[in-house]
Amino acid sequence: MLKIRKKTRTFFESFGSFILLLLTLSLAGCGGDNPAASPQAAALTPNFVSVKANVESALAKIQSRKLNSRDNTPWVIAAALFALGKDLEVTVAETGMSMKAYEYLCKEARYQNQRIFRTLNGQPALPTRGLTFGLTDSFKIQDHVDQYLSVFAEIGVATDQSIVSDDGVTYTVANMVEASTRNFTPSQELGWTLISLSVYGDAVKPFITDANETFTLENVIALANRRDLQNESRWGTHQLYAMGFALRRHLISGGRLDGSWAEARAFLDRYIALAKRYQQSDGAFSADMFWGSSAPDSHDLLMETTGHMLMWLNMALTTNELREPWILSAIDRLSREVLTTDFSVIGDSAIYMTGHALKQFDTLMSMQ
């Protein structure tokens, strides 16, 4: 079975530590076609200061949204946690007290008067799109397989974090990791699982599924390299983000850029070129994403598409490349959309994927 890392402190104790590692790797030139230039040579564009100011103002607006257990579903809270990090708090309506959002999800979160975690075959499980536990809208708890686990991995939740299920059984995040690997199938959505495996698993050791199939992290990357992104969630951006995440982690830990890892780098580079090709003249990305040029026809669609696109580009590009005019133009367009739009017409997905993209970008730029 999979050897689970007992702690995540080495690389992912906090969101900031994670970004620091991304910055280090970016400056080392481990991305795609990165020019051999020093950080000083990557001159700031004339509007960089105003772009960054808009990013910070947009982030402040997103961070000012207050979350509570009455008005926000567990899925919304998980999405906000992914965007804003481990310090995010939620108010528990029954008590009026605030607590860390990740602790709330693990121990207190309820949907339709039941704790969200369940027991399935002796393992912790979550109602998810396709695994309903009798709910008609189970996606309001978890929309993608291993979504919570990947969020916990990215923000630095330790494997001994306790989880309470609806039947009163106490599990840990380590139990979630074990359930994820045992239930893994080659046909499932791969993105969120790639993130959790990259952080919580031992990348060089195989895991064995309940179907008695054996996989390594590189095997899962190889599966991702063969996927048609038109069949993946959110235009494939979740998978692209996870591939970039796993590749950076692999290289940081001393892995070689060969085999399936080299193919993953080429896969990312191909979609970077397509994103740039179809970018709109105002800086937004195409509503048709990688498959044509089309202007978003609503505030929500602009934030949804451009937010998701920048989310994975932050992971796939080097820090110098993130300062290029086409990226700064997209970042500024997204920030201005946040600042000028009433959030009542914007969905939670668009808001928090935008938040994730802007927070990553802001942290990277602030640390150089």
Kinemage of the C-alpha trace (Angstrom):
@kinemage 1
@onewidth
@group {chain A} dominant
@subgroup {mainchain}
@vectorlist {calphas} color= white
{ca met a 1} P 0.000 0.000 0.000
{ca leu a 2} L 0.988 3.640 -0.227
{ca lys a 3} L 3.525 4.880 2.302
{ca ile a 4} L 1.975 8.021 3.742
{ca arg a 5} L 4.125 10.912 4.805
{ca lys a 6} L 3.298 11.634 8.418
{ca lys a 7} L 3.801 15.387 8.114
{ca thr a 8} L 3.632 17.897 5.290
{ca arg a 9} L 5.925 20.452 6.920
{ca thr a 10} L 8.911 19.943 4.611
{ca phe a 11} L 7.327 21.670 1.638
{ca phe a 12} L 3.777 22.636 2.486
{ca glu a 13} L 3.547 23.865 6.070
{ca ser a 14} L 1.864 26.972 4.707
{ca phe a 15} L 0.662 28.462 1.472
{ca gly a 16} L 3.484 31.018 1.688
{ca ser a 17} L 6.135 28.299 2.023
{ca phe a 18} L 4.721 26.598 -1.024
{ca ile a 19} L 4.910 29.778 -3.070
{ca leu a 20} L 8.492 30.359 -1.898
{ca leu a 21} L 9.444 27.011 -3.371
{ca leu a 22} L 7.679 27.854 -6.615
{ca leu a 23} L 9.612 31.104 -6.734
{ca thr a 24} L 12.916 29.333 -6.137
{ca leu a 25} L 12.178 26.855 -8.877
{ca ser a 26} L 10.997 29.558 -11.265
{ca leu a 27} L 14.205 31.514 -10.860
{ca ala a 28} L 16.184 28.323 -11.423
{ca gly a 29} L 14.675 28.101 -14.901
{ca cys a 30} L 12.787 24.833 -14.482
{ca gly a 31} L 9.811 25.894 -16.527
{ca gly a 32} L 9.405 25.652 -20.268
{ca asp a 33} L 11.224 27.859 -22.746
{ca asn a 34} L 12.591 30.188 -20.088
{ca pro a 35} L 15.096 32.726 -21.400
{ca ala a 36} L 18.468 32.591 -19.708
{ca ala a 37} L 18.051 35.955 -18.020
{ca ser a 38} L 18.626 37.134 -14.474
{ca pro a 39} L 15.683 38.519 -12.475
{ca gln a 40} L 17.196 41.992 -12.903
{ca ala a 41} L 17.103 41.571 -16.663
{ca ala a 42} L 13.360 40.878 -16.571
{ca ala a 43} L 12.526 44.583 -16.641
{ca leu a 44} L 9.223 45.677 -15.174
{ca thr a 45} L 6.697 46.855 -17.710
{ca pro a 46} L 5.613 50.472 -17.230
{ca asn a 47} L 2.255 49.507 -15.729
{ca phe a 48} L 3.516 46.861 -13.307
{ca val a 49} L 3.034 48.982 -10.193
{ca ser a 50} L -0.569 49.804 -11.076
{ca val a 51} L -1.261 46.184 -12.012
{ca lys a 52} L -0.023 44.980 -8.642
{ca ala a 53} L -2.018 47.645 -6.822
{ca asn a 54} L -5.180 46.493 -8.606
{ca val a 55} L -4.404 42.877 -7.682
{ca glu a 56} L -4.088 43.759 -4.016
{ca ser a 57} L -7.344 45.751 -4.048
{ca ala a 58} L -9.172 42.919 -5.815
{ca leu a 59} L -7.846 40.392 -3.299
{ca ala a 60} L -8.984 42.591 -0.430
{ca lys a 61} L -12.505 42.609 -1.882
{ca ile a 62} L -12.567 38.819 -2.213
{ca gln a 63} L -11.088 38.313 1.262
{ca ser a 64} L -13.712 40.628 2.760
{ca arg a 65} L -16.463 38.099 2.016
{ca lys a 66} L -17.559 36.552 5.297
{ca leu a 67} L -18.352 32.848 5.345
{ca asn a 68} L -20.844 31.149 7.640
{ca ser a 69} L -22.292 27.670 7.959
{ca arg a 70} L -25.865 28.804 7.329
{ca asp a 71} L -25.417 30.613 4.007
{ca asn a 72} L -22.407 28.853 2.503
{ca thr a 73} L -22.355 25.197 1.486
{ca pro a 74} L -19.352 23.037 2.361
{ca trp a 75} L -18.269 23.196 -1.297
{ca val a 76} L -18.148 27.012 -1.198
{ca ile a 77} L -16.089 26.943 1.986
{ca ala a 78} L -13.684 24.400 0.455
{ca ala a 79} L -13.321 26.576 -2.663
{ca ala a 80} L -12.588 29.620 -0.513
{ca leu a 81} L -10.041 27.610 1.480
{ca phe a 82} L -8.288 26.602 -1.745
{ca ala a 83} L -8.122 30.257 -2.779
{ca leu a 84} L -7.288 32.033 0.451
{ca gly a 85} L -5.318 29.512 2.495
{ca lys a 86} L -5.116 27.910 5.903
{ca asp a 87} L -5.917 31.020 7.958
{ca leu a 88} L -9.411 31.350 6.463
{ca glu a 89} L -12.172 31.329 9.079
{ca val a 90} L -15.870 30.481 8.981
{ca thr a 91} L -18.583 31.435 11.468
{ca val a 92} L -20.596 28.508 12.820
{ca ala a 93} L -24.183 29.742 12.754
{ca glu a 94} L -25.350 27.646 15.705
{ca thr a 95} L -22.802 29.117 18.106
{ca gly a 96} L -21.822 32.406 16.476
{ca met a 97} L -18.193 31.418 17.008
{ca ser a 98} L -15.513 31.487 14.311
{ca met a 99} L -13.108 28.648 13.601
{ca lys a 100} L -10.523 27.735 11.004
{ca ala a 101} L -12.282 26.669 7.815
{ca tyr a 102} L -10.259 23.469 7.435
{ca glu a 103} L -11.091 22.445 11.026
{ca tyr a 104} L -14.750 23.217 10.359
{ca leu a 105} L -14.815 21.007 7.264
{ca cys a 106} L -13.063 18.152 9.061
{ca lys a 107} L -15.126 18.140 12.250
{ca glu a 108} L -18.210 20.341 12.185
{ca ala a 109} L -19.510 20.876 8.651
{ca arg a 110} L -23.007 19.590 8.010
{ca tyr a 111} L -25.264 19.384 5.019
{ca gln a 112} L -28.961 18.655 5.416
{ca asn a 113} L -28.352 18.188 9.151
{ca gln a 114} L -25.732 15.468 8.695
{ca arg a 115} L -21.974 15.685 9.096
{ca ile a 116} L -20.467 15.719 5.629
{ca phe a 117} L -17.965 12.898 6.167
{ca arg a 118} L -19.374 9.367 5.922
{ca thr a 119} L -18.016 5.855 6.357
{ca leu a 120} L -17.816 3.658 3.264
{ca asn a 121} L -16.222 0.199 3.447
{ca gly a 122} L -14.445 1.188 6.632
{ca gln a 123} L -12.953 4.322 5.061
{ca pro a 124} L -13.791 8.037 5.269
{ca ala a 125} L -15.794 9.254 2.287
{ca leu a 126} L -17.507 12.422 1.117
{ca pro a 127} L -20.721 12.815 -0.873
{ca thr a 128} L -19.451 13.863 -4.279
{ca arg a 129} L -20.843 14.360 -7.750
{ca gly a 130} L -21.400 10.717 -8.771
{ca leu a 131} L -21.246 9.384 -5.191
{ca thr a 132} L -24.442 10.753 -3.731
{ca phe a 133} L -25.141 8.909 -0.462
{ca gly a 134} L -28.782 9.549 -1.337
{ca leu a 135} L -28.390 13.312 -1.831
{ca thr a 136} L -29.722 14.915 -4.994
{ca asp a 137} L -27.100 17.655 -4.881
{ca ser a 138} L -24.055 15.930 -3.405
{ca phe a 139} L -21.840 18.248 -5.454
{ca lys a 140} L -22.637 20.952 -2.904
{ca ile a 141} L -20.325 19.043 -0.575
{ca gln a 142} L -17.582 17.961 -3.001
{ca asp a 143} L -17.688 18.456 -6.768
{ca his a 144} L -14.567 16.514 -7.798
{ca val a 145} L -12.971 13.304 -6.601
{ca asp a 146} L -10.262 14.054 -3.998
{ca gln a 147} L -11.014 17.787 -4.075
{ca tyr a 148} L -10.900 18.225 -0.288
{ca leu a 149} L -7.799 16.073 0.002
{ca ser a 150} L -5.944 18.171 -2.559
{ca val a 151} L -6.981 21.402 -0.832
{ca phe a 152} L -5.723 20.037 2.488
{ca ala a 153} L -2.481 19.009 0.771
{ca glu a 154} L -1.877 22.395 -0.824
{ca ile a 155} L -2.537 24.493 2.264
{ca gly a 156} L -0.471 22.261 4.555
{ca val a 157} L -2.939 20.275 6.670
{ca ala a 158} L -1.034 17.504 8.469
{ca thr a 159} L -1.896 13.848 7.936
{ca asp a 160} L -2.773 13.404 11.612
{ca gln a 161} L -5.541 16.025 11.390
{ca ser a 162} L -8.667 14.403 12.825
{ca ile a 163} L -11.936 14.035 10.903
{ca val a 164} L -15.311 13.155 12.400
{ca ser a 165} L -17.820 11.217 10.320
{ca asp a 166} L -21.616 11.296 10.590
{ca asp a 167} L -21.644 7.909 12.347
{ca gly a 168} L -19.281 9.224 15.041
{ca val a 169} L -16.100 7.529 13.820
{ca thr a 170} L -12.911 9.572 14.049
{ca tyr a 171} L -10.586 9.322 11.068
{ca thr a 172} L -7.514 11.290 9.972
{ca val a 173} L -6.299 12.843 6.753
{ca ala a 174} L -3.989 9.829 6.466
{ca asn a 175} L -7.112 7.659 6.258
{ca met a 176} L -8.368 9.898 3.453
{ca val a 177} L -5.108 9.373 1.573
{ca glu a 178} L -5.397 5.597 1.992
{ca ala a 179} L -9.000 5.660 0.749
{ca ser a 180} L -7.988 7.779 -2.243
{ca thr a 181} L -5.302 5.359 -3.391
{ca arg a 182} L -7.388 2.259 -2.781
{ca asn a 183} L -10.306 3.684 -4.746
{ca phe a 184} L -8.193 5.066 -7.600
{ca thr a 185} L -9.192 4.114 -11.150
{ca pro a 186} L -7.369 5.110 -14.373
{ca ser a 187} L -10.585 6.620 -15.800
{ca gln a 188} L -11.325 9.024 -12.933
{ca glu a 189} L -10.665 12.758 -12.935
{ca leu a 190} L -6.939 12.996 -12.241
{ca gly a 191} L -6.157 16.579 -11.331
{ca trp a 192} L -7.045 16.740 -7.659
{ca thr a 193} L -5.569 13.298 -7.016
{ca leu a 194} L -2.262 14.350 -8.583
{ca ile a 195} L -1.953 17.144 -6.045
{ca ser a 196} L -2.675 14.951 -3.039
{ca leu a 197} L -0.318 12.216 -4.248
{ca ser a 198} L 2.427 14.788 -4.834
{ca val a 199} L 2.252 16.032 -1.248
{ca tyr a 200} L 1.017 13.187 0.928
{ca gly a 201} L 2.417 10.170 -0.900
{ca asp a 202} L 5.904 8.836 -1.401
{ca ala a 203} L 6.470 9.770 -5.040
{ca val a 204} L 8.869 6.894 -5.759
{ca lys a 205} L 6.825 4.108 -4.178
{ca pro a 206} L 3.835 2.426 -5.813
{ca phe a 207} L 0.340 2.186 -4.381
{ca ile a 208} L -2.055 -0.712 -4.876
{ca thr a 209} L -5.745 -0.179 -5.546
{ca asp a 210} L -8.677 -2.332 -4.447
{ca ala a 211} L -8.752 -3.605 -8.047
{ca asn a 212} L -5.221 -4.939 -7.406
{ca glu a 213} L -3.677 -2.495 -9.893
{ca thr a 214} L -0.346 -0.849 -9.083
{ca phe a 215} L 0.481 2.776 -9.850
{ca thr a 216} L 3.149 5.349 -9.126
{ca leu a 217} L 2.852 9.114 -9.325
{ca glu a 218} L 4.646 9.009 -12.664
{ca asn a 219} L 2.073 6.480 -13.926
{ca val a 220} L -0.686 8.948 -13.050
{ca ile a 221} L 1.198 11.731 -14.858
{ca ala a 222} L 1.432 9.426 -17.883
{ca leu a 223} L -2.354 8.962 -17.784
{ca ala a 224} L -2.806 12.744 -17.651
{ca asn a 225} L -0.525 13.208 -20.667
{ca arg a 226} L -2.977 11.154 -22.740
{ca arg a 227} L -6.160 12.953 -21.695
{ca asp a 228} L -8.216 15.081 -24.086
{ca leu a 229} L -8.799 18.289 -22.154
{ca gln a 230} L -12.130 18.864 -23.858
{ca asn a 231} L -13.426 15.974 -21.747
{ca glu a 232} L -11.993 17.275 -18.466
{ca ser a 233} L -13.568 19.569 -15.874
{ca arg a 234} L -13.361 23.331 -16.339
{ca trp a 235} L -11.831 23.055 -19.810
{ca gly a 236} L -8.988 20.963 -18.443
{ca thr a 237} L -7.577 23.764 -16.293
{ca his a 238} L -7.822 21.704 -13.100
{ca gln a 239} L -5.700 19.003 -14.704
{ca leu a 240} L -3.199 21.511 -16.115
{ca tyr a 241} L -2.822 23.098 -12.694
{ca ala a 242} L -2.233 19.719 -11.086
{ca met a 243} L 0.266 18.656 -13.741
{ca gly a 244} L 2.250 21.845 -13.193
{ca phe a 245} L 2.005 21.354 -9.436
{ca ala a 246} L 3.242 17.759 -9.594
{ca leu a 247} L 6.022 18.623 -12.044
{ca arg a 248} L 7.360 21.445 -9.885
{ca arg a 249} L 7.269 19.217 -6.798
{ca his a 250} L 9.098 16.468 -8.723
{ca leu a 251} L 11.840 18.837 -9.864
{ca ile a 252} L 12.191 20.512 -6.446
{ca ser a 253} L 12.802 17.096 -4.890
{ca gly a 254} L 15.590 16.352 -7.372
{ca gly a 255} L 13.641 14.458 -10.020
{ca arg a 256} L 14.745 14.434 -13.643
{ca leu a 257} L 12.892 16.043 -16.535
{ca asp a 258} L 12.608 12.864 -18.573
{ca gly a 259} L 10.083 10.195 -19.517
{ca ser a 260} L 6.508 11.074 -18.578
{ca trp a 261} L 7.726 14.193 -16.776
{ca ala a 262} L 9.243 15.581 -19.981
{ca glu a 263} L 6.000 14.748 -21.782
{ca ala a 264} L 4.085 16.641 -19.111
{ca arg a 265} L 6.312 19.704 -19.647
{ca ala a 266} L 5.599 19.549 -23.380
{ca phe a 267} L 1.868 19.114 -22.671
{ca leu a 268} L 1.860 22.275 -20.547
{ca asp a 269} L 3.843 24.237 -23.131
{ca arg a 270} L 1.366 23.291 -25.846
{ca tyr a 271} L -1.548 24.730 -23.876
{ca ile a 272} L 0.413 27.832 -22.858
{ca ala a 273} L 0.785 28.609 -26.561
{ca leu a 274} L -2.938 28.068 -27.186
{ca ala a 275} L -3.947 30.274 -24.252
{ca lys a 276} L -1.778 33.069 -25.625
{ca arg a 277} L -2.975 32.574 -29.203
{ca tyr a 278} L -6.652 33.061 -28.343
{ca gln a 279} L -6.269 35.776 -25.694
{ca gln a 280} L -8.590 38.740 -26.296
{ca ser a 281} L -7.434 42.264 -27.070
{ca asp a 282} L -8.572 43.533 -23.652
{ca gly a 283} L -6.389 40.986 -21.846
{ca ala a 284} L -9.128 38.503 -20.949
{ca phe a 285} L -8.753 34.918 -22.125
{ca ser a 286} L -11.065 33.439 -24.700
{ca ala a 287} L -14.453 32.132 -23.624
{ca asp a 288} L -13.626 29.180 -25.888
{ca met a 289} L -10.391 28.726 -23.957
{ca phe a 290} L -7.987 26.573 -26.019
{ca trp a 291} L -10.313 25.911 -28.960
{ca gly a 292} L -10.981 29.292 -30.535
{ca ser a 293} L -11.308 33.017 -30.006
{ca ser a 294} L -14.449 34.345 -28.340
{ca ala a 295} L -15.044 37.232 -25.960
{ca pro a 296} L -16.733 36.337 -22.641
{ca asp a 297} L -20.313 37.615 -22.754
{ca ser a 298} L -20.870 38.087 -19.021
{ca his a 299} L -19.004 39.191 -15.911
{ca asp a 300} L -19.280 35.703 -14.472
{ca leu a 301} L -17.912 34.005 -17.588
{ca leu a 302} L -14.976 36.401 -17.793
{ca met a 303} L -13.972 35.719 -14.200
{ca glu a 304} L -14.596 31.987 -14.557
{ca thr a 305} L -12.522 31.546 -17.716
{ca thr a 306} L -9.741 34.061 -17.107
{ca gly a 307} L -9.528 33.090 -13.427
{ca his a 308} L -9.156 29.396 -14.199
{ca met a 309} L -6.654 30.131 -16.968
{ca leu a 310} L -4.416 32.272 -14.786
{ca met a 311} L -4.644 29.754 -11.956
{ca trp a 312} L -2.793 27.105 -13.937
{ca leu a 313} L -0.522 29.536 -15.819
{ca asn a 314} L 0.856 30.681 -12.441
{ca met a 315} L 1.955 27.081 -11.961
{ca ala a 316} L 3.229 26.457 -15.494
{ca leu a 317} L 5.246 29.644 -16.129
{ca thr a 318} L 8.430 30.886 -14.531
{ca thr a 319} L 8.386 34.043 -12.418
{ca asn a 320} L 10.037 36.031 -15.210
{ca glu a 321} L 7.460 34.753 -17.689
{ca leu a 322} L 4.654 35.867 -15.369
{ca arg a 323} L 5.939 39.436 -15.827
{ca glu a 324} L 5.457 39.315 -19.597
{ca pro a 325} L 2.944 41.822 -21.008
{ca trp a 326} L 0.334 39.227 -22.038
{ca ile a 327} L 0.129 37.863 -18.479
{ca leu a 328} L 0.139 41.302 -16.849
{ca ser a 329} L -2.639 42.322 -19.211
{ca ala a 330} L -4.728 39.307 -18.192
{ca ile a 331} L -4.054 39.830 -14.485
{ca asp a 332} L -5.044 43.476 -14.707
{ca arg a 333} L -8.192 42.721 -16.698
{ca leu a 334} L -9.237 40.162 -14.098
{ca ser a 335} L -8.479 42.489 -11.194
{ca arg a 336} L -10.476 45.327 -12.725
{ca glu a 337} L -13.402 42.983 -13.305
{ca val a 338} L -13.392 42.083 -9.605
{ca leu a 339} L -13.216 45.735 -8.568
{ca thr a 340} L -16.016 46.967 -10.828
{ca thr a 341} L -18.498 44.086 -10.582
{ca asp a 342} L -21.184 43.457 -7.987
{ca phe a 343} L -20.527 39.951 -6.646
{ca ser a 344} L -24.262 39.261 -6.586
{ca val a 345} L -24.022 38.437 -10.310
{ca ile a 346} L -20.902 36.270 -9.947
{ca gly a 347} L -20.851 32.598 -8.977
{ca asp a 348} L -18.721 31.316 -6.117
{ca ser a 349} L -16.568 29.244 -8.465
{ca ala a 350} L -15.601 32.306 -10.495
{ca ile a 351} L -14.889 34.356 -7.371
{ca tyr a 352} L -12.658 31.832 -5.666
{ca met a 353} L -10.756 30.590 -8.713
{ca thr a 354} L -10.071 34.250 -9.438
{ca gly a 355} L -8.985 34.665 -5.821
{ca his a 356} L -6.590 31.729 -6.078
{ca ala a 357} L -5.038 33.089 -9.280
{ca leu a 358} L -4.593 36.605 -7.903
{ca lys a 359} L -3.212 35.428 -4.548
{ca gln a 360} L -0.603 33.200 -6.173
{ca phe a 361} L 0.446 35.934 -8.567
{ca asp a 362} L 0.610 38.570 -5.824
{ca thr a 363} L 2.709 36.331 -3.561
{ca leu a 364} L 5.157 35.477 -6.322
{ca met a 365} L 5.591 39.098 -7.326
{ca ser a 366} L 5.939 40.285 -3.711
{ca met a 367} L 8.765 37.865 -2.973
{ca gln a 368} L 11.060 38.966 -5.778
